[in-house]
């Protein structure tokens, strides 16, 4: 990953944190966030977290290129450099989009 992208992955901001830093009204922020999500410039990880699309693509690439075929939540966190707080939402999102497939407590990398 490019320098600095690791920070965005390991400590993603919550939408509420972006709103607080934006300095605009709630309605304006919500419209802008919805537009960025619709245009694919942001990716919703879960109801709290979003990632900029290039950071999301870098994370997907990193997962696909992992030297292991499957992860537990704990192993995923160690490989990617995340706390469990972030690894579980990322795993769930990666499962939803088909990068990983859940099998019991393991998440198997789908290799194409």
C-alpha positions in Angstrom: 0.0 0.0 0.0 1.1 3.5 -0.6 2.5 5.4 2.3 -0.4 6.7 4.4 -3.0 4.3 3.1 -2.4 2.0 6.0 -3.6 4.7 8.3 -6.9 5.0 6.5 -7.4 1.3 6.6 -6.3 0.8 10.2 -8.3 3.8 11.6 -11.1 4.6 9.2 -13.2 7.6 10.1 -16.8 7.3 11.0 -19.3 9.3 9.0 -20.0 11.3 12.1 -16.4 12.3 12.4 -16.4 13.5 8.8 -19.6 15.5 9.5 -18.1 17.1 12.6 -15.0 18.2 10.6 -17.0 19.3 7.6 -18.3 22.6 9.0 -21.5 22.3 6.9 -25.1 21.6 7.9 -26.4 18.1 8.3 -28.6 18.2 5.2 -25.7 19.4 3.0 -23.4 16.8 4.4 -25.9 14.0 4.0 -26.5 15.0 0.4 -22.8 15.2 -0.4 -22.0 11.8 1.3 -24.9 10.2 -0.5 -23.6 11.6 -3.8 -20.0 10.3 -3.1 -21.4 6.9 -2.3 -23.6 6.8 -5.4 -20.7 7.9 -7.6 -18.5 5.2 -6.1 -16.0 7.7 -4.7 -16.7 6.3 -1.2 -17.4 2.8 -0.2 -19.7 2.0 2.8 -18.0 -0.6 5.0 -20.9 -0.6 7.4 -23.4 1.9 8.9 -20.5 3.7 10.7 -17.5 3.5 8.4 -16.7 4.5 4.9 -13.5 4.4 2.9 -12.4 6.3 -0.1 -12.6 4.1 -3.1 -8.8 3.9 -3.8 -8.2 2.8 -0.2 -10.9 0.2 -0.6 -9.3 -1.1 -3.8 -5.9 -1.3 -2.1 -7.4 -3.3 0.8 -9.1 -5.7 -1.6 -5.8 -6.1 -3.5 -4.0 -6.7 -0.2 -6.5 -9.4 0.8 -6.3 -11.1 -2.6 -2.5 -11.2 -2.5 -2.3 -12.5 1.1 -0.1 -15.5 1.5 -2.9 -17.4 3.3 -6.1 -18.8 1.9 -8.3 -18.0 4.9 -8.5 -15.9 8.0 -10.2 -15.8 11.4 -11.0 -12.3 12.5 -8.0 -12.3 14.7 -5.6 -13.5 11.9 -7.1 -11.0 9.5 -6.4 -8.2 11.9 -2.8 -9.3 12.4 -2.2 -9.6 8.6 -3.8 -6.3 7.7 -2.8 -4.5 10.9 -6.2 -3.9 12.4 -7.8 -4.2 15.8 -10.8 -6.5 16.0 -13.0 -3.3 16.2 -12.2 -2.7 12.5 -11.4 -6.2 11.2 -14.9 -7.6 11.8 -16.7 -4.8 9.7 -14.1 -5.2 7.0 -14.5 -9.0 6.9 -18.3 -8.6 6.7 -18.0 -6.2 3.9 -15.4 -8.3 2.0 -17.8 -11.2 2.4 -20.7 -9.2 1.0 -18.8 -8.2 -2.1 -17.4 -11.6 -2.8 -13.7 -11.1 -2.0 -14.1 -13.5 0.9 -16.5 -16.3 1.6 -17.4 -17.2 5.2 -16.9 -20.8 6.3 -17.6 -21.2 10.0 -15.2 -18.9 11.9 -12.9 -18.6 8.8 -13.1 -16.2 5.9 -11.8 -17.9 2.7 -10.1 -15.7 0.0 -12.0 -16.1 -3.3 -9.3 -16.3 -6.0 -10.4 -15.8 -9.5 
